[in-house]
Amino acid sequence: MIIAPIQDPYLRTLVRRAALPEEDVFHLFEDVHQAVQFGYPRVMICQAEDRGTLPDFISGRGTALPVLALAQPTVRSWETAWRADGLAVSRVDDSALRLRALIGSAAKPSSWIESLFSDLTQTVGRGLPAEFRGFARRILEFPIRYVSLKAVGESVGLSAGALKARFRRRGLPSPYRYLRWFRLLAAARALGDPDETILTLSVRLGFASDGNFCRWVRATSGHNPSDLRDWNVRLLLLIRMAEDCLPNGVLERWKALEGLFLREVA
């Protein structure tokens, strides 16, 4: 996930094209604020001229959130280089590729999410389609935003009913089943951090109280939240998720969603 409190439409386009096809990009202050508090953004991108005016909760001061400040002279230099290179690609794509290189140098890696994808790949014995990763990453990086199928559907311009129908027509399990499991895996991974408490995690996942969170974990997994701190229990949950949601042939059917959870990039 990238947060970019930028007003300039062209720079917004650059950021969206430079981002990973499977990750969210947020521009509105209310979304950025929530992402900083409860999500796992890998970088914040802002205009250098605006950085000093951003509120502390957005600017990332005092946090581990990397900040990439774009200055107008830098953007203009990209356009000059694009013209010098002979206009081989569009101006937007060329500048987006240059920005992607900067993001790669500045961003904090989503190591725990990549680790989960790696573990799941080993469990099912094959690579994960980009469409599947796009669905999963959004929930894992920002679980408080994706508390329901309605929120997931809105992110791709569909109602919850239309989203379920699209999965059903392609022979996939209900998207709610995946949503529930990925929220549970997000909780399990977070509880692997000894500094993460049941209370703080319940807030991060959008539960009204830690009691509601505990009841949901027990109903969904059969374990108490404290059990999820154990690596062996987390591995067991991953295996159960694969058995429940990824039987033979299902990953191939995810490709039939044709980029539903992916964005256009350079």
N, C-alpha and C positions, 0 to 999 in steps of 0.2 A: 504494500500500500504506500502511495505517495500522497503527501498533503502539500498543496500549492496555493496559498492564499494570494492569488494573483488576479488583478483586474483586467489586464491587457488580453484581449481575445486571441491575438496571434501567439503570445507566450503560452496561454492555456493550451492552444492547439499543439504547440511544440512539446509541452510536457506530456500530454496524452499520447502523442505519437512516439515519444521517447520511452514511455513506461513499458513494462512487460505486458504482453497481450492478456495475461491472466490476472492482473492486479487492478485494484480500484485506484482512482485518482480523485481527490476531493479539493474543491476550491472555496466553497462557502464557509464563512467563519464558524457557523454553528456546527457544521460537519467536522471541520478541522479541530475545533475545541474538543468535541467528543472523541475524536480519534487520538488526540494527544493524551486525554485522560484515561481512556478505556481500551484503546486499540494498540496495535503493534506496527506503526508506520516505520518504514526503513529510512526515510529521508524527508525533510521539508525543503521545498524550493520556493524562493521568494525573489522579488526584484530588489537588487541591492539598495536602490533609492528608498525603498519602503521598509527595510529591515528595522531601522530604529524606531519606527512608529507602530510596529506590531506589538500587541499585548504580550506579556511574558508567557502566558499559558500557550500562546501560539508560537512564539519565536524559539522556544526550546531552551532558553537560558535556564541553567540549573538542572537540565536533564541530559540524558545520553543521546538525545535525538540529533543526528547530524543535520546541519543547515547548509544548503547550497544557495548562495546569493548570486543571481544573474545581473550583471551590469549591462546597460545598453551598449557601451562600446564593444563588449564581448559578442553580443548578438550581431552587431553591425559587421564585426570582423568575420563572422561566419558567412554572412552574405557576400562579402568581398571574396572570400576563399571559394565560395560556391561558383561565383562568376569566373574566377581564375581557373577553376577546374574544368570549365567547358560546359556547364549546365547539364551534366550527364543525368542527374535525377532532379526531381522538383526541389524548389528552395526549401519547402517545409521539411521534406524527407531528409535533405542534406543536413539542415540545422538540427533536426531531431536526432540524427545519428551522432552528431558531435555532442549534443546534450546527453545522450545515453552514455557516452564514454565518461563524461564528467560525473554522472550519477553513479556509474560503476565504481569510480574512485572514491566518492564521498559517502555513499550510502552504507548503512549498517546492514550486514547480511541477515536474512531471515533464516538463521541457522536451524532453529528448532522446527520450523515448517519444512525446510528442505530435508531435515533428518527424518521427520515423520513420513514424507513422501518416499524417502529412500527405504525406510522400514517396510512401508506398504508395498513398494515395488518388490522387495525380497519376499514378502509374504505371499503375493499373488503370482510371483515368478515371471513378471513381464512389466514393461514400461507403462506409465499412466498417460492416457490421452490428454492433450492440452485442454479439451473441454472439461474433463473431470478435474484437472488441476485448477482451472479457473473457478469452478464452482466451489471447490474445497478451500482455496486460498482466501477467497473473500470472507468466508465464515471463520476460518482460523485466525485471520488477521484482525477481524473486527466483529467478534461474536455478539457484542451488545447491539449492533445495528441489525444483524440478521437473526432476530429472535423468532421469526415466523416465515412461512412460505410467502406471505403477502410482501414482506420486505425483500425477499429474494427475487420474486417476480417483478417487483417495481424496478429493481436494478437493471433488468433487461427488457423493460417495457411490456411486461405481461402481467395479467392477473394471476392470483394463486391457482384458480381453476384452469386457466389456459396453460399454465406451467405444468400442472399435473397431467393435463391431457396430452401435452407434447411428450412427456416421459412415457405415458401409457401407450401412445401410438408407436413408439420405438421399442416397446417391450422391455422398458426399464422399470425397476422398482420405484415406488413413489419418491419424489424428491424430498418429502418430509422425512423419510427414513434416513436419507443421507444427511439432511440438516441436523437431525437429532444426534446421529453418530459423530458428526464433525464437531458439534458443540461439546459433546462429551469428551472427545479426544483433545479439544482445546483446553477443557478443564483439567484433564489428566496431565497434559504436558505442563500447564502452569503450576499444578500442585507438585511437580517435580522440583520446583524451586522452593527451598525451605523458608524463604522470606515471604512467600505468598501465603496469606491466611485464607481461611474459609470465607470470612466476611468480605475481604477485598475482592476475592475471586467471584463471589456471588454478585457483587456490584458490577464487576467487569463483564459478566455474562448477562446482565440485565434482569436479575431476579429481584423481587421486592424485598426479600429477606434471606439471611443465611439459612433459616429453617426451611424455606421453600426450596432453596438450592439443594440442601441435603436430601430432602424427600425426592426431588427430581433425580438426583444421582442414584439413590437407592432403587427407585422405580425403573430407571433406564438400564442400569448396569448390574444391580444386585449387590453392589458394594457401598460401603460408607465412603464419603469423600476422603477421609484420612487414608483409606486403603490405596487410593489412587496415587499416593506419594511413592509407592513401591514400584520399581521398574518392572518387575515381573507381572504385576497386575496390569500396568499400562500395555505391556506386550500382549497379554491375554486379551485385553479389550481390542487391540488392533486386529488380532486373529479373528475374534468374534465379528468385528465389523466386516472383514473381508468375506467371511462365510455368509453373513446376512445380506450384504449388498453387492458382492462381486463374484457371483458364481460364474462358471464357464460361459464365455460368450458375451457377458455384460459389458466389459470394457470396450469391445468392438462396437457395441451399439451406442456407446457414448459419442462416438465419432459422427453418428447420424444426427446429432444435435447441431452440427454444421456451424461451430463457432459461436453458439448462443452466449456462452459465458466468456468470450474473448473480445478484446477491443482491437481496432485497427491500429497498426504501428508502422513506423518507417521501415 
